Amino acid sequence: SKKAVDKLREKGWHVLDAGLNKDVGGNIWRLRMRIKVARAWAILFPRFILPMCSLVAVSFTAFWLPVGQVMPRVAIGFVSFLSLTVFRDQAYAMVPKQSSTLLWVDVTMWNLTAILWLAVLQNITIQFVSVRYSSHAARYGDVLARIMFPSTFVVILAMVFGFGSLRWEPSSVMLATQLVLGISVLITIVSSVVFLRFLPWFLLHFISRELSDKNHLWKDGMHLDERELAVVFRYLDEDRSGKVNIEETIHCFEKTGAHFRSKEERESFCQHILHALPSENGSGAKPEVGLNDFRSHFKQLLGGELMRRMHLSKEPILAF
């Protein structure tokens, strides 16, 4: 019995009670040992729980790395995912005996494995979105992940420990945690799809806010790649003529939340854009611009140079 108690203690259990029962049936004697144990949390936390939680948290740091750093982002996720196998082996080594039913440790390891796998999948998806659609959409996905992953991890961990202390059946805890994980994934997917669906609106909205914020006076403003510039240009081209004019530009700015306090402010904004339009044959500014000119002169038309001209003129132009 002392060997059994020592072995349980090595696995991180406290023996609360032990007893030996003898059953006699005819010529057959049966001896049954009953041992009541409880987890030694003072040992389990620093030895297993805290290192495992730190490992999962490390995988979230990839969301703060620039989207262009592909190898470090993917490596962080995969290394954390592979390292979890060490903790899985350690967790099952702490179980007193093999069991064919669902255990608390099964629920814990399954949820942590799912979160780490989703973190790896998020990194791969972000790279695809950045290459296929927009770097700003990819950065939005990272911002969303910085919120959803840690919060989901904390909620699930609290549910596992809380419901476990209340003696819930592991199957019920598994169902509840998977429901939370599924809702979190659904929210992330829906938010990302909505952002991609209305990507031109969001990009122009960000540009509008920069033009109205004097804190950006010493910055160049948003950088849009060629795909994003084409998306914004198509959004501005309301009549689908292949060219964008002043009225279309102002109307789209107003749709994204910007407004002018007076006709004078509206006219002043028009003049600032007209000033940046490329001249044609040296005869002055042309009233509309095509995609190629829009890409070439974006900084002057709607970017950092327009912002500086507007603010240095000391005239309030845009408001939200």
C-alpha positions, 0 to 999 in steps of 0.5 A: 500500500505504501508503494501505491501511495508513493506512486500516486504522489509522484504522479501529482496526487494526494491520498486522502483516504485508503481502506482494505475490504475483505469479501469471503464467499465459500472458499474464495477470499477477495481483497479490495483496496479503496483509495481516495485521491485528490490532485496536488494542485500546488505541484500540478500548476507549476509543473504542468498547467502554467508551462502548458498555458505559456506554450499556447500563449506563445503561439499567439505572438505570431499575430503581432508580427508583420504579415510579410514575415512568413517564416517566423509566423508559421514557425511559431505556430508549428513549433508550439503545436508540435511541442504540445505532444510533450505535455500530452504525454506528461498529462496522460502519465499523471492519470492513475490508470488507463481509462476507456471513458472520456476524462477531464484531461482529454477535454483539456488536451483536445481544446488546447490542440484545437486552439493551436491548430486554429492558430496555425490555420489562421497564419496560413489564411492570413498569408493567402488573404494578403497575397490574393486580396489585400494586405490591409484585410490581412492586418485586420485578420491579425487584429481580430485574432489578437482579440478572439484567440486569447479571449477564447483560450481564457474562457475555455480554460475557465470552463474546463477548471470551473466545470471540473471543480463542479464535478460535471461529466467530461462529455458535458464539459467537452460539449460546452467548450466546443460550443464556445470554440465553434461560436468564436470561429464563426464570429471570426469567419463572419467578421473577416468575410464582411470586411472583405466584402466591403473592403473598398468602403473600409479602405476609403473610410480609413483614408477619410479619417486620415485626411481629417486627423491632424496627427497624421500631418507628419506621416505619409498616410496609408500605403495601398498596393496596386490591387487595393488601389484598383479596388478603391478606384472601382468603388469611386467609379460609380458610373463604371466609365473607367474614369473617376471625377470630382463629384464621384470622389466626394460622394463616395467620401460622404458615403464612408462617413465624411461630411462638409460643414458648408459649401465652401468647405466642399469647394475647398476640398474639390480645389485641393483634389483638382490641384493634384490632378495630372495635367494633360498636354500642358493645358491644365488639370483634367476633370477626371482620372483613369486607373493608371493615373490614379495609381501613379498620383494617389499620394497627391490625390488622396494620400499623404500629400493631399493631407498635408496640403489640406492641414497646412491651408488651415482650413477645416475640410472633413469631419466625422 
